[in-house]
Amino acid sequence: MNEKPRPEKAPAMSPSDIPVEVVLDRATGPRRAEVHELMELFCEVSGEEPVVWAGHIVGFGEHPYEHPSGRTGISPVLAFAPAGSHHTIYLAEDFAERWPELLSDLGKHRASKVCLYLTRLSNVDRNVLRELLVRTRDETLAS
């Protein structure tokens, strides 16, 4: 039986041609204005232009990775995802345990293994947020 070759499927986490404004428009109300502030901060810290990844993440720069399992890919150096109820900031793995002094000074937030969730930028110290981004950038580029 002759099988047709399957077209290669792009990895879920890959850059796309989706316009950044389409993703930014997912933020509503007061958070809509805040995404422009995040864009400026991420552009400044990364030195890169924004690109949409995985259809909903605004990423800055590219970095190859390899998991201990041998799986490889690329990911943005810095990234965030705007939404109607919060901003998701993607940081270095286990950032909350590794940089507790920054999180204690950040302001109102929630954290998971790699995500920092901010309801409003007005509730956080922008200098601390910048330092979290700088540490993530530096660590990512050093690996």
C-alpha positions as a printed Julia matrix, in Angstrom:
143×3 Matrix{Float64}:
   0.0    0.0    0.0
   1.38   3.41  -0.95
   1.01   5.95   1.81
   1.21   9.62   1.03
   3.86  11.4    3.02
   2.33  13.51   5.74
   3.17  17.19   5.7
   5.33  18.13   8.64
   3.28  19.67  11.38
   4.77  22.76  13.01
   5.46  22.31  16.72
   2.82  23.85  18.97
   5.39  26.31  20.29
   6.65  27.95  17.13
   6.64  31.44  15.64
   3.79  32.37  13.32
   2.8   35.06  10.85
  -0.18  36.17  12.95
  -0.1   39.95  13.42
   0.85  40.92  16.97
  -2.12  43.33  17.2
  -4.53  40.39  16.81
  -3.13  38.85  19.99
  -2.93  42.15  21.85
  -6.63  42.7   21.14
  -7.41  39.72  23.39
  -6.74  41.99  26.35
  -9.81  44.03  27.19
 -10.7   46.96  29.37
  -7.84  48.53  31.33
  -5.53  45.61  30.47
  -5.69  46.6   26.79
  -3.67  49.77  27.45
  -1.28  47.82  29.67
  -0.23  45.47  26.87
   1.46  48.37  25.11
   3.47  49.07  28.25
   4.42  45.38  28.38
   5.4   45.49  24.69
   7.74  48.42  25.33
   9.29  46.76  28.37
   9.81  43.41  26.62
  11.25  45.07  23.5
  13.64  47.11  25.64
  14.84  44.2   27.79
  15.09  41.7   24.91
  16.31  44.02  22.16
  13.99  42.04  19.84
  10.81  42.72  17.9
   7.64  40.85  18.93
   6.45  37.72  17.11
   3.34  35.66  17.84
   4.09  32.12  19.05
   1.57  29.28  19.38
  -1.21  31.6   18.22
  -1.54  33.5   21.51
   1.89  34.28  22.99
   3.89  37.41  22.15
   7.52  36.29  22.09
  10.79  38.18  21.79
  13.86  36.49  20.34
  14.46  32.78  19.8
  16.42  30.25  21.79
  17.05  26.57  20.99
  16.55  24.08  23.83
  17.04  20.41  24.53
  15.18  18.59  27.29
  16.87  15.79  29.24
  14.57  13.44  27.29
  16.35  14.49  24.09
  13.42  16.48  22.72
  14.59  19.69  21.06
  12.93  22.83  19.82
  12.93  26.59  19.97
  11.24  28.95  22.35
  11.1   32.71  22.78
  13.73  34.23  25.05
  11.02  36.36  26.72
   7.26  36.12  26.28
   3.87  37.15  27.58
   0.27  36.34  26.75
  -2.42  38.98  27.14
  -5.94  37.95  28.1
  -9.18  39.49  29.26
  -8.64  38.75  32.95
  -4.85  38.8   33.41
  -1.43  38.98  31.79
   0.68  35.82  31.75
   4.43  36.47  31.85
   6.66  33.5   30.99
   9.81  33.38  33.13
  12.68  31.02  33.93
  11.73  27.63  35.35
  11.11  27.63  39.13
  11.6   31.41  39.27
   9.38  31.73  42.36
  11.6   29.43  44.44
  14.83  30.83  43.01
  14.07  34.55  43.27
  11.73  34.89  46.28
  13.2   38.27  47.23
  11.97  39.71  43.93
   8.53  38.2   44.23
   8.13  39.51  47.77
   8.73  43.03  46.4
   6.74  42.62  43.18
   3.22  43.28  44.42
  -0.02  41.47  43.71
   0.57  38.35  41.58
   0.15  34.58  41.29
   2.95  32.26  40.21
   3.35  28.75  38.83
   6.42  26.82  37.64
   7.16  29.17  34.7
   4.23  31.63  34.66
   3.7   34.88  36.5
   0.05  36.0   36.43
  -0.69  39.69  36.83
  -4.24  40.99  37.02
  -3.15  44.62  36.63
   0.22  46.25  36.04
  -0.82  49.02  38.41
  -0.53  46.44  41.23
   3.15  45.62  40.63
   6.51  47.32  40.92
   7.73  47.81  37.33
  11.4   47.79  38.39
  10.99  44.38  39.99
   9.16  43.1   36.9
  12.02  44.4   34.75
  14.57  42.58  36.95
  12.62  39.31  36.59
  12.74  39.74  32.82
  16.45  40.59  32.83
  17.28  37.52  34.93
  15.16  35.3   32.7
  16.79  36.72  29.55
  20.3   36.34  30.91
  19.71  32.79  32.13
  18.03  31.72  28.9
  20.78  33.1   26.71
  23.49  31.56  28.9
  22.06  28.05  28.58
